């Protein structure tokens, strides 16, 4: 296989796969560091059902797509940053460079690679649940708890993380229940601790969720019990949005995320990872910060290579 760019190809210093907050912030730092950068964004974000993003200073409550628009506008001021509205289907390590191929068959080459592909979610299989997700049912109390403060809320979870999520959510309301949809997930000691704080646990299967226009009103169990709730939080199964990290040989941690060191470096030389793909807290500001750190690590790698010659 030819490991050198053709005359028609541009050799980039760094390619970033993923155009969310992590990838965008990485591109900003690289552009300001005079590194020729290409950012691939297929615009299929996990948070496409989200109407507001929170916890990012000066942009609290902004629509995710508006944040992306502003970020891309800012990036346009940096001549070394190129944005490709393309889906990457493969990335492989050649002897000197990374070869990146898009869905349309275009090939790009880069010296370094940042993975910011994020993850996808599989929601619990409950009738009508997708209607409420992103409007009155959410995944992150730190992102959306404030808007539902003091309301009667529900935790919907088929995971052993149900109890932990309820404890965190209790910071925003004292009226909270857990629904495990027919699963016995919570140990006796944890159940006692939750019930001492007024958190009741319903293990009966869920028959339906009721409400209108994305606003939850009540939950009905198979035994006929109906409980009024105005919103809440759920746990979903998280999966890597792309197989690129695995194909490259990156280590995957026990949570299914890409393993990185404190500087966002993976075990594969020249490959960095940032954002939700690490399966850490899925917050906008954390993803953006990791993107910045990954870009700094890329520049540091180039600096070490230059002066280590």
C-alpha positions in Angstrom: 0.0 0.0 0.0 1.3 3.4 -0.9 2.0 5.3 2.3 2.7 8.8 0.8 0.1 11.3 -0.3 -0.5 11.8 -4.0 0.0 15.2 -5.6 -3.7 15.7 -5.5 -4.0 15.0 -1.7 -3.3 17.3 1.1 -1.3 15.9 4.0 -2.9 17.3 7.2 -1.1 17.6 10.5 -4.2 16.3 12.2 -7.5 14.8 11.3 -10.4 15.0 13.8 -13.3 12.6 13.4 -16.4 14.0 15.1 -17.8 17.5 15.0 -19.4 17.8 18.5 -18.0 20.0 21.3 -14.9 17.9 21.7 -14.0 17.8 18.1 -14.8 21.5 17.5 -12.7 22.7 20.5 -9.8 20.5 19.4 -10.0 22.1 15.9 -10.0 25.6 17.5 -6.8 24.9 19.5 -5.1 23.3 16.5 -6.1 26.1 14.2 -4.7 28.6 16.6 -1.5 26.5 16.8 -1.0 26.8 13.0 -1.6 23.1 12.4 -3.3 22.1 9.2 -6.4 20.3 10.4 -9.4 18.6 8.8 -12.6 18.0 10.9 -15.1 15.4 9.7 -18.7 16.0 10.8 -21.6 13.9 9.6 -24.0 15.8 11.8 -25.6 12.8 13.5 -25.1 13.8 17.1 -26.4 11.7 20.1 -28.1 14.8 21.4 -30.2 15.5 18.3 -33.4 15.3 20.4 -32.1 17.9 22.9 -33.6 21.3 22.7 -31.2 23.0 25.2 -27.6 22.5 26.3 -26.7 23.5 29.8 -23.6 24.0 32.0 -21.5 25.8 29.5 -20.6 29.3 30.7 -22.0 32.1 28.4 -24.0 29.6 26.4 -26.3 28.1 29.1 -29.6 27.0 27.5 -28.4 27.2 23.9 -29.7 24.8 21.2 -27.0 22.3 20.3 -27.2 23.1 16.6 -26.9 26.8 17.3 -23.8 26.1 19.4 -22.4 24.1 16.5 -23.2 26.9 14.0 -21.4 29.5 16.1 -18.4 27.2 16.6 -18.1 26.5 12.9 -18.4 30.2 12.2 -15.5 30.9 14.5 -13.4 28.2 13.0 -13.9 29.7 9.6 -11.5 32.5 10.7 -8.6 30.0 10.8 -7.2 29.2 7.4 -5.6 26.0 8.6 -8.9 24.4 9.6 -11.0 22.6 7.0 -14.5 21.2 7.8 -15.7 18.2 5.8 -19.4 17.4 6.1 -18.7 13.7 5.6 -19.0 10.4 7.4 -15.7 8.6 7.9 -16.0 4.9 7.2 -12.5 3.8 7.9 -9.2 5.0 9.4 -6.0 3.0 9.3 -2.4 3.5 10.3 0.1 3.4 7.5 3.8 3.4 8.1 4.0 7.2 8.4 0.4 8.6 8.2 -3.2 7.8 8.9 -5.4 7.0 5.9 -9.0 8.2 6.3 -11.7 7.3 3.9 -15.2 8.9 3.8 -18.5 7.4 2.8 -18.2 9.0 -0.6 -14.8 7.3 -1.2 -12.6 10.4 -0.7 -9.3 9.6 0.9 -7.4 12.0 3.3 -4.1 11.5 5.1 -2.9 13.0 8.4 0.0 12.7 10.7 -2.1 12.6 13.8 -5.7 11.5 14.5 -8.2 12.7 17.2 -11.2 10.5 17.7 -14.3 12.5 19.0 -17.0 10.2 17.5 -19.2 10.1 20.6 -21.6 7.3 21.3 -25.1 6.1 20.5 -27.9 5.3 22.9 -30.3 2.4 23.2 -33.3 3.5 25.2 -35.3 1.1 27.4 -38.0 -0.7 25.4 -41.0 1.1 26.9 -44.0 2.2 24.9 -44.0 6.0 24.0 -40.7 6.6 25.9 -39.0 8.2 22.8 -41.8 10.8 22.7 -40.7 12.2 26.0 -36.9 11.8 25.7 -35.2 15.1 25.4 -38.3 17.1 26.6 -39.2 15.8 30.0 -37.1 12.7 30.3 -33.3 13.1 30.3 -30.1 11.3 31.0 -28.1 13.8 33.0 -29.4 15.6 36.1 -26.5 18.1 36.0 -27.6 19.1 32.5 -31.4 19.2 33.0 -32.2 18.8 36.7 -32.5 22.6 37.4 -35.5 23.0 35.0 -37.4 20.2 36.9 -36.4 21.3 40.4 -39.0 20.5 43.0 -41.2 18.5 40.6 -42.4 14.9 41.1 -39.8 12.9 39.1 -39.1 9.4 38.1 -36.0 7.3 37.5 -36.6 4.8 34.7 -33.8 2.3 34.6 -33.1 -1.4 33.8 -29.6 -1.0 35.1 -27.8 -1.4 38.4 -27.0 2.3 38.1 -30.7 3.0 39.0 -30.0 3.6 42.7 -27.0 5.9 42.0 -28.9 8.0 39.5 -31.8 8.4 42.0 -29.4 9.6 44.7 -27.9 12.2 42.4 -31.3 13.3 41.2 -32.5 13.8 44.8 -30.4 17.0 44.8 -33.2 18.6 42.7 -36.3 17.1 44.2 -37.7 15.4 47.3 -40.5 13.7 45.3 -38.8 10.8 43.5 -39.5 7.2 42.6 -37.6 4.5 40.7 -39.2 2.2 38.1 -37.1 -0.8 37.1 -39.5 -2.1 34.5 -39.8 -5.6 35.9 -36.2 -6.0 37.0 -34.9 -6.6 40.5 -31.8 -4.5 40.5 -31.3 -2.8 43.8 -29.7 -4.6 46.7 -31.5 -4.6 50.1 -29.0 -2.3 51.8 -29.3 0.3 49.0 -33.1 -0.1 48.9 -33.3 0.7 52.7 -31.1 3.8 52.2 -33.3 5.1 49.4 -36.6 4.4 51.2 -35.3 6.1 54.3 -35.1 9.2 52.1 -38.5 8.8 50.7 -37.5 7.2 47.4 -39.9 4.4 46.6 -39.0 1.6 44.2 -41.5 0.0 41.7 -40.3 -3.2 40.2 -43.6 -3.9 38.3 -43.3 -3.8 34.5 -44.3 -0.5 32.9 -47.4 -0.6 30.8 -47.3 3.0 29.4 -46.2 6.5 29.8 -48.8 9.2 29.4 -48.6 12.8 28.5 -48.7 15.2 25.5 -46.3 17.1 23.4 -43.3 15.5 25.0 -44.5 16.5 28.5 -44.8 13.5 30.8 -47.9 13.4 33.0 -48.1 9.9 34.5 -46.7 6.4 34.4 -48.9 3.2 34.5 -47.6 -0.2 35.6 -48.9 -3.6 34.5 -50.8 -4.1 37.8 -52.9 -1.0 37.0 -51.1 1.4 39.4 -50.8 4.9 37.9 -48.5 7.5 39.4 -48.4 11.1 38.3 -44.9 12.3 37.3 -43.9 15.5 35.4 -40.5 14.3 34.2 -37.4 12.4 35.2 -34.2 10.7 34.2 -33.4 7.4 32.6 -30.4 5.1 31.9 -29.7 4.0 28.4 -27.2 1.6 27.0 -24.2 3.4 25.5 -22.3 2.1 22.5 -19.4 3.5 20.5 -20.9 5.5 17.6 -18.2 4.1 15.3 -15.9 1.1 15.2 -12.9 3.1 14.2 -11.2 3.0 17.6 -11.5 -0.7 17.8 -10.3 -1.1 14.2 -7.2 0.9 15.0 -6.5 -1.2 18.0 -7.3 1.3 20.8 -7.9 -0.2 24.2 -11.6 -0.1 25.3 -12.3 0.3 29.0 -14.9 -1.6 31.1 -17.5 1.0 30.4 -17.1 0.6 26.6 -15.2 3.8 26.2 -11.8 4.4 24.7 -9.0 4.2 27.2 -6.8 7.3 27.4 -4.2 8.7 29.6 -4.6 12.1 31.4 -3.4 13.8 28.2 -6.1 12.1 26.0 -3.5 9.8 24.4 -4.6 6.3 23.5 -2.4 3.2 23.4 -2.0 3.7 19.6 0.8 6.0 18.7 -0.5 9.2 17.2 -4.1 8.6 18.1 -5.9 10.7 20.7 -9.5 10.5 21.9 -11.8 13.0 23.7 -15.4 13.7 24.6 -18.2 11.2 25.2 -16.3 8.3 23.7 -14.5 7.9 27.0 -17.9 7.1 28.6 -17.3 9.7 31.4 -19.7 12.4 32.4 -21.6 13.3 29.2 -21.4 17.1 29.7 -20.8 19.7 27.0 -18.2 21.6 29.0 -16.2 18.4 29.9 -16.2 17.3 26.2 -15.0 20.7 25.1 -12.3 20.7 27.7 -11.1 17.2 26.7 -11.0 18.4 23.0 -8.7 21.3 24.0 -6.5 18.9 25.9 -6.3 16.4 23.1 -5.2 19.2 20.7 -2.6 20.4 23.2 -1.3 16.9 23.3 -1.1 16.8 19.5 1.0 20.0 19.4 3.2 18.6 22.2 3.8 15.5 20.2 4.9 17.5 17.2 7.1 19.7 19.4 8.8 16.6 20.9 9.3 15.1 17.5 10.8 18.3 16.1 13.3 18.9 18.9 14.1 15.2 19.4 15.5 14.8 15.9 
